Amino acid sequence: MNWKTANLQKRLYLIAAAVLLIGLGSSILIYLAASDAPEDMLIYEFEHSKLYRHDLELYGGKMNVLASEFMNWFEGLWHGKSLALTVACITGVISLGFLFVAYHLTSDTDSVAHDKDNRDATDQK
C-alpha cells in the first residue's frame, strides 16, 4: 500500500467521523427544539375523519386511500421530532458509505499490489 492510498483512507475515515458527529449533533438539536403537535389541528382532524376517508375511497378507491396515507407519512418525516430521526438515519447511511469505501480501498490496492508481485515473479521465470 502506498502512502497516497493510506492518506486517502485516513481522510475518508475522518470524513465519516465528521459526518457522523455533525449529523447526530444536528439531530439532537432538532429533537430538543421540535414539538410533535400538528400545527393546524383542524386540518389534522379533517384528514383523519371517517367522512374524508370515505370520500377518498369513493372517488379513487383503496389505492387513493393508501396513497394519501403514504403521502401523509412521508410529509410527517420532515416535521417535528421525526425529522430528528430522519436526519440521524440519513447521517448513519452516509457515514457507513464513507466507512465502506475507506475499508475496501485498502483491499483493492493490496490485491493490485499482490497481482503485480505475481506478474513480476512470473516474468522472472
Phi and psi in radians as a Rosetta constraint file:
Dihedral C 1 N 2 CA 2 C 2 CIRCULARHARMONIC -1.529 0.35
Dihedral N 2 CA 2 C 2 N 3 CIRCULARHARMONIC 2.970 0.35
Dihedral C 2 N 3 CA 3 C 3 CIRCULARHARMONIC -1.222 0.35
Dihedral N 3 CA 3 C 3 N 4 CIRCULARHARMONIC -0.489 0.35
Dihedral C 3 N 4 CA 4 C 4 CIRCULARHARMONIC -1.172 0.35
Dihedral N 4 CA 4 C 4 N 5 CIRCULARHARMONIC -0.721 0.35
Dihedral C 4 N 5 CA 5 C 5 CIRCULARHARMONIC -1.191 0.35
Dihedral N 5 CA 5 C 5 N 6 CIRCULARHARMONIC -0.711 0.35
Dihedral C 5 N 6 CA 6 C 6 CIRCULARHARMONIC -1.116 0.35
Dihedral N 6 CA 6 C 6 N 7 CIRCULARHARMONIC -0.701 0.35
Dihedral C 6 N 7 CA 7 C 7 CIRCULARHARMONIC -1.130 0.35
Dihedral N 7 CA 7 C 7 N 8 CIRCULARHARMONIC -0.721 0.35
Dihedral C 7 N 8 CA 8 C 8 CIRCULARHARMONIC -1.139 0.35
Dihedral N 8 CA 8 C 8 N 9 CIRCULARHARMONIC -0.696 0.35
Dihedral C 8 N 9 CA 9 C 9 CIRCULARHARMONIC -1.110 0.35
Dihedral N 9 CA 9 C 9 N 10 CIRCULARHARMONIC -0.753 0.35
Dihedral C 9 N 10 CA 10 C 10 CIRCULARHARMONIC -1.098 0.35
Dihedral N 10 CA 10 C 10 N 11 CIRCULARHARMONIC -0.711 0.35
Dihedral C 10 N 11 CA 11 C 11 CIRCULARHARMONIC -1.116 0.35
Dihedral N 11 CA 11 C 11 N 12 CIRCULARHARMONIC -0.697 0.35
Dihedral C 11 N 12 CA 12 C 12 CIRCULARHARMONIC -1.147 0.35
Dihedral N 12 CA 12 C 12 N 13 CIRCULARHARMONIC -0.686 0.35
Dihedral C 12 N 13 CA 13 C 13 CIRCULARHARMONIC -1.113 0.35
Dihedral N 13 CA 13 C 13 N 14 CIRCULARHARMONIC -0.711 0.35
Dihedral C 13 N 14 CA 14 C 14 CIRCULARHARMONIC -1.147 0.35
Dihedral N 14 CA 14 C 14 N 15 CIRCULARHARMONIC -0.685 0.35
Dihedral C 14 N 15 CA 15 C 15 CIRCULARHARMONIC -1.115 0.35
Dihedral N 15 CA 15 C 15 N 16 CIRCULARHARMONIC -0.736 0.35
Dihedral C 15 N 16 CA 16 C 16 CIRCULARHARMONIC -1.083 0.35
Dihedral N 16 CA 16 C 16 N 17 CIRCULARHARMONIC -0.742 0.35
Dihedral C 16 N 17 CA 17 C 17 CIRCULARHARMONIC -1.168 0.35
Dihedral N 17 CA 17 C 17 N 18 CIRCULARHARMONIC -0.721 0.35
Dihedral C 17 N 18 CA 18 C 18 CIRCULARHARMONIC -1.123 0.35
Dihedral N 18 CA 18 C 18 N 19 CIRCULARHARMONIC -0.764 0.35
Dihedral C 18 N 19 CA 19 C 19 CIRCULARHARMONIC -1.067 0.35
Dihedral N 19 CA 19 C 19 N 20 CIRCULARHARMONIC -0.744 0.35
Dihedral C 19 N 20 CA 20 C 20 CIRCULARHARMONIC -1.127 0.35
Dihedral N 20 CA 20 C 20 N 21 CIRCULARHARMONIC -0.803 0.35
Dihedral C 20 N 21 CA 21 C 21 CIRCULARHARMONIC -1.143 0.35
Dihedral N 21 CA 21 C 21 N 22 CIRCULARHARMONIC -0.805 0.35
Dihedral C 21 N 22 CA 22 C 22 CIRCULARHARMONIC -1.160 0.35
Dihedral N 22 CA 22 C 22 N 23 CIRCULARHARMONIC -0.767 0.35
Dihedral C 22 N 23 CA 23 C 23 CIRCULARHARMONIC -1.147 0.35
Dihedral N 23 CA 23 C 23 N 24 CIRCULARHARMONIC -0.785 0.35
Dihedral C 23 N 24 CA 24 C 24 CIRCULARHARMONIC -1.216 0.35
Dihedral N 24 CA 24 C 24 N 25 CIRCULARHARMONIC -0.616 0.35
Dihedral C 24 N 25 CA 25 C 25 CIRCULARHARMONIC -1.103 0.35
Dihedral N 25 CA 25 C 25 N 26 CIRCULARHARMONIC -0.732 0.35
Dihedral C 25 N 26 CA 26 C 26 CIRCULARHARMONIC -1.140 0.35
Dihedral N 26 CA 26 C 26 N 27 CIRCULARHARMONIC -0.711 0.35
Dihedral C 26 N 27 CA 27 C 27 CIRCULARHARMONIC -1.174 0.35
Dihedral N 27 CA 27 C 27 N 28 CIRCULARHARMONIC -0.591 0.35
Dihedral C 27 N 28 CA 28 C 28 CIRCULARHARMONIC -1.146 0.35
Dihedral N 28 CA 28 C 28 N 29 CIRCULARHARMONIC -0.759 0.35
Dihedral C 28 N 29 CA 29 C 29 CIRCULARHARMONIC -1.103 0.35
Dihedral N 29 CA 29 C 29 N 30 CIRCULARHARMONIC -0.716 0.35
Dihedral C 29 N 30 CA 30 C 30 CIRCULARHARMONIC -1.100 0.35
Dihedral N 30 CA 30 C 30 N 31 CIRCULARHARMONIC -0.751 0.35
Dihedral C 30 N 31 CA 31 C 31 CIRCULARHARMONIC -1.093 0.35
Dihedral N 31 CA 31 C 31 N 32 CIRCULARHARMONIC -0.732 0.35
Dihedral C 31 N 32 CA 32 C 32 CIRCULARHARMONIC -1.239 0.35
Dihedral N 32 CA 32 C 32 N 33 CIRCULARHARMONIC -0.515 0.35
Dihedral C 32 N 33 CA 33 C 33 CIRCULARHARMONIC -1.590 0.35
Dihedral N 33 CA 33 C 33 N 34 CIRCULARHARMONIC -0.215 0.35
Dihedral C 33 N 34 CA 34 C 34 CIRCULARHARMONIC -1.648 0.35
Dihedral N 34 CA 34 C 34 N 35 CIRCULARHARMONIC 2.812 0.35
Dihedral C 34 N 35 CA 35 C 35 CIRCULARHARMONIC -2.224 0.35
Dihedral N 35 CA 35 C 35 N 36 CIRCULARHARMONIC 2.683 0.35
Dihedral C 35 N 36 CA 36 C 36 CIRCULARHARMONIC -1.617 0.35
Dihedral N 36 CA 36 C 36 N 37 CIRCULARHARMONIC -0.143 0.35
Dihedral C 36 N 37 CA 37 C 37 CIRCULARHARMONIC -1.218 0.35
Dihedral N 37 CA 37 C 37 N 38 CIRCULARHARMONIC 2.344 0.35
Dihedral C 37 N 38 CA 38 C 38 CIRCULARHARMONIC -1.107 0.35
Dihedral N 38 CA 38 C 38 N 39 CIRCULARHARMONIC 2.559 0.35
Dihedral C 38 N 39 CA 39 C 39 CIRCULARHARMONIC -1.220 0.35
Dihedral N 39 CA 39 C 39 N 40 CIRCULARHARMONIC -0.731 0.35
Dihedral C 39 N 40 CA 40 C 40 CIRCULARHARMONIC -2.054 0.35
Dihedral N 40 CA 40 C 40 N 41 CIRCULARHARMONIC 1.833 0.35
Dihedral C 40 N 41 CA 41 C 41 CIRCULARHARMONIC -1.183 0.35
Dihedral N 41 CA 41 C 41 N 42 CIRCULARHARMONIC -0.541 0.35
Dihedral C 41 N 42 CA 42 C 42 CIRCULARHARMONIC -1.144 0.35
Dihedral N 42 CA 42 C 42 N 43 CIRCULARHARMONIC -0.758 0.35
Dihedral C 42 N 43 CA 43 C 43 CIRCULARHARMONIC -1.157 0.35
Dihedral N 43 CA 43 C 43 N 44 CIRCULARHARMONIC -0.702 0.35
Dihedral C 43 N 44 CA 44 C 44 CIRCULARHARMONIC -1.064 0.35
Dihedral N 44 CA 44 C 44 N 45 CIRCULARHARMONIC -0.805 0.35
Dihedral C 44 N 45 CA 45 C 45 CIRCULARHARMONIC -1.165 0.35
Dihedral N 45 CA 45 C 45 N 46 CIRCULARHARMONIC -0.650 0.35
Dihedral C 45 N 46 CA 46 C 46 CIRCULARHARMONIC -1.142 0.35
Dihedral N 46 CA 46 C 46 N 47 CIRCULARHARMONIC -0.787 0.35
Dihedral C 46 N 47 CA 47 C 47 CIRCULARHARMONIC -1.214 0.35
Dihedral N 47 CA 47 C 47 N 48 CIRCULARHARMONIC -0.291 0.35
Dihedral C 47 N 48 CA 48 C 48 CIRCULARHARMONIC -1.895 0.35
Dihedral N 48 CA 48 C 48 N 49 CIRCULARHARMONIC 0.256 0.35
Dihedral C 48 N 49 CA 49 C 49 CIRCULARHARMONIC -1.496 0.35
Dihedral N 49 CA 49 C 49 N 50 CIRCULARHARMONIC 2.746 0.35
Dihedral C 49 N 50 CA 50 C 50 CIRCULARHARMONIC -1.173 0.35
Dihedral N 50 CA 50 C 50 N 51 CIRCULARHARMONIC -0.613 0.35
Dihedral C 50 N 51 CA 51 C 51 CIRCULARHARMONIC -1.111 0.35
Dihedral N 51 CA 51 C 51 N 52 CIRCULARHARMONIC -0.756 0.35
Dihedral C 51 N 52 CA 52 C 52 CIRCULARHARMONIC -1.094 0.35
Dihedral N 52 CA 52 C 52 N 53 CIRCULARHARMONIC -0.798 0.35
Dihedral C 52 N 53 CA 53 C 53 CIRCULARHARMONIC -1.127 0.35
Dihedral N 53 CA 53 C 53 N 54 CIRCULARHARMONIC -0.650 0.35
Dihedral C 53 N 54 CA 54 C 54 CIRCULARHARMONIC -1.131 0.35
Dihedral N 54 CA 54 C 54 N 55 CIRCULARHARMONIC -0.774 0.35
Dihedral C 54 N 55 CA 55 C 55 CIRCULARHARMONIC -1.117 0.35
Dihedral N 55 CA 55 C 55 N 56 CIRCULARHARMONIC -0.696 0.35
Dihedral C 55 N 56 CA 56 C 56 CIRCULARHARMONIC -1.035 0.35
Dihedral N 56 CA 56 C 56 N 57 CIRCULARHARMONIC -0.790 0.35
Dihedral C 56 N 57 CA 57 C 57 CIRCULARHARMONIC -1.215 0.35
Dihedral N 57 CA 57 C 57 N 58 CIRCULARHARMONIC -0.599 0.35
Dihedral C 57 N 58 CA 58 C 58 CIRCULARHARMONIC -1.139 0.35
Dihedral N 58 CA 58 C 58 N 59 CIRCULARHARMONIC -0.747 0.35
Dihedral C 58 N 59 CA 59 C 59 CIRCULARHARMONIC -1.500 0.35
Dihedral N 59 CA 59 C 59 N 60 CIRCULARHARMONIC -0.528 0.35
Dihedral C 59 N 60 CA 60 C 60 CIRCULARHARMONIC -2.233 0.35
Dihedral N 60 CA 60 C 60 N 61 CIRCULARHARMONIC -0.032 0.35
Dihedral C 60 N 61 CA 61 C 61 CIRCULARHARMONIC 1.442 0.35
Dihedral N 61 CA 61 C 61 N 62 CIRCULARHARMONIC -3.042 0.35
Dihedral C 61 N 62 CA 62 C 62 CIRCULARHARMONIC -1.129 0.35
Dihedral N 62 CA 62 C 62 N 63 CIRCULARHARMONIC -0.581 0.35
Dihedral C 62 N 63 CA 63 C 63 CIRCULARHARMONIC -1.125 0.35
Dihedral N 63 CA 63 C 63 N 64 CIRCULARHARMONIC -0.578 0.35
Dihedral C 63 N 64 CA 64 C 64 CIRCULARHARMONIC -1.149 0.35
Dihedral N 64 CA 64 C 64 N 65 CIRCULARHARMONIC -0.704 0.35
Dihedral C 64 N 65 CA 65 C 65 CIRCULARHARMONIC -1.132 0.35
Dihedral N 65 CA 65 C 65 N 66 CIRCULARHARMONIC -0.801 0.35
Dihedral C 65 N 66 CA 66 C 66 CIRCULARHARMONIC -1.097 0.35
Dihedral N 66 CA 66 C 66 N 67 CIRCULARHARMONIC -0.716 0.35
Dihedral C 66 N 67 CA 67 C 67 CIRCULARHARMONIC -1.137 0.35
Dihedral N 67 CA 67 C 67 N 68 CIRCULARHARMONIC -0.690 0.35
Dihedral C 67 N 68 CA 68 C 68 CIRCULARHARMONIC -1.142 0.35
Dihedral N 68 CA 68 C 68 N 69 CIRCULARHARMONIC -0.743 0.35
Dihedral C 68 N 69 CA 69 C 69 CIRCULARHARMONIC -1.124 0.35
Dihedral N 69 CA 69 C 69 N 70 CIRCULARHARMONIC -0.696 0.35
Dihedral C 69 N 70 CA 70 C 70 CIRCULARHARMONIC -1.115 0.35
Dihedral N 70 CA 70 C 70 N 71 CIRCULARHARMONIC -0.764 0.35
Dihedral C 70 N 71 CA 71 C 71 CIRCULARHARMONIC -1.108 0.35
Dihedral N 71 CA 71 C 71 N 72 CIRCULARHARMONIC -0.715 0.35
Dihedral C 71 N 72 CA 72 C 72 CIRCULARHARMONIC -1.129 0.35
Dihedral N 72 CA 72 C 72 N 73 CIRCULARHARMONIC -0.701 0.35
Dihedral C 72 N 73 CA 73 C 73 CIRCULARHARMONIC -1.131 0.35
Dihedral N 73 CA 73 C 73 N 74 CIRCULARHARMONIC -0.782 0.35
Dihedral C 73 N 74 CA 74 C 74 CIRCULARHARMONIC -1.150 0.35
Dihedral N 74 CA 74 C 74 N 75 CIRCULARHARMONIC -0.696 0.35
Dihedral C 74 N 75 CA 75 C 75 CIRCULARHARMONIC -1.141 0.35
Dihedral N 75 CA 75 C 75 N 76 CIRCULARHARMONIC -0.563 0.35
Dihedral C 75 N 76 CA 76 C 76 CIRCULARHARMONIC -1.192 0.35
Dihedral N 76 CA 76 C 76 N 77 CIRCULARHARMONIC -0.374 0.35
Dihedral C 76 N 77 CA 77 C 77 CIRCULARHARMONIC -1.175 0.35
Dihedral N 77 CA 77 C 77 N 78 CIRCULARHARMONIC -0.352 0.35
Dihedral C 77 N 78 CA 78 C 78 CIRCULARHARMONIC -1.872 0.35
Dihedral N 78 CA 78 C 78 N 79 CIRCULARHARMONIC 0.364 0.35
Dihedral C 78 N 79 CA 79 C 79 CIRCULARHARMONIC -2.427 0.35
Dihedral N 79 CA 79 C 79 N 80 CIRCULARHARMONIC 2.552 0.35
Dihedral C 79 N 80 CA 80 C 80 CIRCULARHARMONIC 1.162 0.35
Dihedral N 80 CA 80 C 80 N 81 CIRCULARHARMONIC -2.577 0.35
Dihedral C 80 N 81 CA 81 C 81 CIRCULARHARMONIC -1.241 0.35
Dihedral N 81 CA 81 C 81 N 82 CIRCULARHARMONIC -0.432 0.35
Dihedral C 81 N 82 CA 82 C 82 CIRCULARHARMONIC -1.214 0.35
Dihedral N 82 CA 82 C 82 N 83 CIRCULARHARMONIC -0.404 0.35
Dihedral C 82 N 83 CA 83 C 83 CIRCULARHARMONIC -1.118 0.35
Dihedral N 83 CA 83 C 83 N 84 CIRCULARHARMONIC -0.652 0.35
Dihedral C 83 N 84 CA 84 C 84 CIRCULARHARMONIC -1.096 0.35
Dihedral N 84 CA 84 C 84 N 85 CIRCULARHARMONIC -0.733 0.35
Dihedral C 84 N 85 CA 85 C 85 CIRCULARHARMONIC -1.161 0.35
Dihedral N 85 CA 85 C 85 N 86 CIRCULARHARMONIC -0.676 0.35
Dihedral C 85 N 86 CA 86 C 86 CIRCULARHARMONIC -1.101 0.35
Dihedral N 86 CA 86 C 86 N 87 CIRCULARHARMONIC -0.791 0.35
Dihedral C 86 N 87 CA 87 C 87 CIRCULARHARMONIC -1.106 0.35
Dihedral N 87 CA 87 C 87 N 88 CIRCULARHARMONIC -0.710 0.35
Dihedral C 87 N 88 CA 88 C 88 CIRCULARHARMONIC -1.122 0.35
Dihedral N 88 CA 88 C 88 N 89 CIRCULARHARMONIC -0.726 0.35
Dihedral C 88 N 89 CA 89 C 89 CIRCULARHARMONIC -1.159 0.35
Dihedral N 89 CA 89 C 89 N 90 CIRCULARHARMONIC -0.776 0.35
Dihedral C 89 N 90 CA 90 C 90 CIRCULARHARMONIC -1.111 0.35
Dihedral N 90 CA 90 C 90 N 91 CIRCULARHARMONIC -0.692 0.35
Dihedral C 90 N 91 CA 91 C 91 CIRCULARHARMONIC -1.068 0.35
Dihedral N 91 CA 91 C 91 N 92 CIRCULARHARMONIC -0.776 0.35
Dihedral C 91 N 92 CA 92 C 92 CIRCULARHARMONIC -1.071 0.35
Dihedral N 92 CA 92 C 92 N 93 CIRCULARHARMONIC -0.744 0.35
Dihedral C 92 N 93 CA 93 C 93 CIRCULARHARMONIC -1.135 0.35
Dihedral N 93 CA 93 C 93 N 94 CIRCULARHARMONIC -0.776 0.35
Dihedral C 93 N 94 CA 94 C 94 CIRCULARHARMONIC -1.143 0.35
Dihedral N 94 CA 94 C 94 N 95 CIRCULARHARMONIC -0.754 0.35
Dihedral C 94 N 95 CA 95 C 95 CIRCULARHARMONIC -1.124 0.35
Dihedral N 95 CA 95 C 95 N 96 CIRCULARHARMONIC -0.741 0.35
Dihedral C 95 N 96 CA 96 C 96 CIRCULARHARMONIC -1.117 0.35
Dihedral N 96 CA 96 C 96 N 97 CIRCULARHARMONIC -0.584 0.35
Dihedral C 96 N 97 CA 97 C 97 CIRCULARHARMONIC -1.094 0.35
Dihedral N 97 CA 97 C 97 N 98 CIRCULARHARMONIC -0.786 0.35
Dihedral C 97 N 98 CA 98 C 98 CIRCULARHARMONIC -1.133 0.35
Dihedral N 98 CA 98 C 98 N 99 CIRCULARHARMONIC -0.712 0.35
Dihedral C 98 N 99 CA 99 C 99 CIRCULARHARMONIC -1.115 0.35
Dihedral N 99 CA 99 C 99 N 100 CIRCULARHARMONIC -0.703 0.35
Dihedral C 99 N 100 CA 100 C 100 CIRCULARHARMONIC -1.081 0.35
Dihedral N 100 CA 100 C 100 N 101 CIRCULARHARMONIC -0.808 0.35
Dihedral C 100 N 101 CA 101 C 101 CIRCULARHARMONIC -1.133 0.35
Dihedral N 101 CA 101 C 101 N 102 CIRCULARHARMONIC -0.749 0.35
Dihedral C 101 N 102 CA 102 C 102 CIRCULARHARMONIC -1.140 0.35
Dihedral N 102 CA 102 C 102 N 103 CIRCULARHARMONIC -0.707 0.35
Dihedral C 102 N 103 CA 103 C 103 CIRCULARHARMONIC -1.157 0.35
Dihedral N 103 CA 103 C 103 N 104 CIRCULARHARMONIC -0.742 0.35
Dihedral C 103 N 104 CA 104 C 104 CIRCULARHARMONIC -1.433 0.35
Dihedral N 104 CA 104 C 104 N 105 CIRCULARHARMONIC -0.157 0.35
Dihedral C 104 N 105 CA 105 C 105 CIRCULARHARMONIC -1.147 0.35
Dihedral N 105 CA 105 C 105 N 106 CIRCULARHARMONIC -0.702 0.35
Dihedral C 105 N 106 CA 106 C 106 CIRCULARHARMONIC -1.213 0.35
Dihedral N 106 CA 106 C 106 N 107 CIRCULARHARMONIC -0.644 0.35
Dihedral C 106 N 107 CA 107 C 107 CIRCULARHARMONIC -1.098 0.35
Dihedral N 107 CA 107 C 107 N 108 CIRCULARHARMONIC -0.704 0.35
Dihedral C 107 N 108 CA 108 C 108 CIRCULARHARMONIC -1.158 0.35
Dihedral N 108 CA 108 C 108 N 109 CIRCULARHARMONIC -0.761 0.35
Dihedral C 108 N 109 CA 109 C 109 CIRCULARHARMONIC -1.259 0.35
Dihedral N 109 CA 109 C 109 N 110 CIRCULARHARMONIC -0.605 0.35
Dihedral C 109 N 110 CA 110 C 110 CIRCULARHARMONIC -1.153 0.35
Dihedral N 110 CA 110 C 110 N 111 CIRCULARHARMONIC -0.697 0.35
Dihedral C 110 N 111 CA 111 C 111 CIRCULARHARMONIC -1.199 0.35
Dihedral N 111 CA 111 C 111 N 112 CIRCULARHARMONIC -0.605 0.35
Dihedral C 111 N 112 CA 112 C 112 CIRCULARHARMONIC -1.156 0.35
Dihedral N 112 CA 112 C 112 N 113 CIRCULARHARMONIC -0.762 0.35
Dihedral C 112 N 113 CA 113 C 113 CIRCULARHARMONIC -1.131 0.35
Dihedral N 113 CA 113 C 113 N 114 CIRCULARHARMONIC -0.673 0.35
Dihedral C 113 N 114 CA 114 C 114 CIRCULARHARMONIC -1.141 0.35
Dihedral N 114 CA 114 C 114 N 115 CIRCULARHARMONIC -0.731 0.35
Dihedral C 114 N 115 CA 115 C 115 CIRCULARHARMONIC -1.112 0.35
Dihedral N 115 CA 115 C 115 N 116 CIRCULARHARMONIC -0.689 0.35
Dihedral C 115 N 116 CA 116 C 116 CIRCULARHARMONIC -1.133 0.35
Dihedral N 116 CA 116 C 116 N 117 CIRCULARHARMONIC -0.729 0.35
Dihedral C 116 N 117 CA 117 C 117 CIRCULARHARMONIC -1.104 0.35
Dihedral N 117 CA 117 C 117 N 118 CIRCULARHARMONIC -0.685 0.35
Dihedral C 117 N 118 CA 118 C 118 CIRCULARHARMONIC -1.145 0.35
Dihedral N 118 CA 118 C 118 N 119 CIRCULARHARMONIC -0.704 0.35
Dihedral C 118 N 119 CA 119 C 119 CIRCULARHARMONIC -1.161 0.35
Dihedral N 119 CA 119 C 119 N 120 CIRCULARHARMONIC -0.702 0.35
Dihedral C 119 N 120 CA 120 C 120 CIRCULARHARMONIC -1.125 0.35
Dihedral N 120 CA 120 C 120 N 121 CIRCULARHARMONIC -0.696 0.35
Dihedral C 120 N 121 CA 121 C 121 CIRCULARHARMONIC -1.167 0.35
Dihedral N 121 CA 121 C 121 N 122 CIRCULARHARMONIC -0.651 0.35
Dihedral C 121 N 122 CA 122 C 122 CIRCULARHARMONIC -1.208 0.35
Dihedral N 122 CA 122 C 122 N 123 CIRCULARHARMONIC -0.672 0.35
Dihedral C 122 N 123 CA 123 C 123 CIRCULARHARMONIC -1.180 0.35
Dihedral N 123 CA 123 C 123 N 124 CIRCULARHARMONIC -0.550 0.35
Dihedral C 123 N 124 CA 124 C 124 CIRCULARHARMONIC -1.262 0.35
Dihedral N 124 CA 124 C 124 N 125 CIRCULARHARMONIC -0.436 0.35
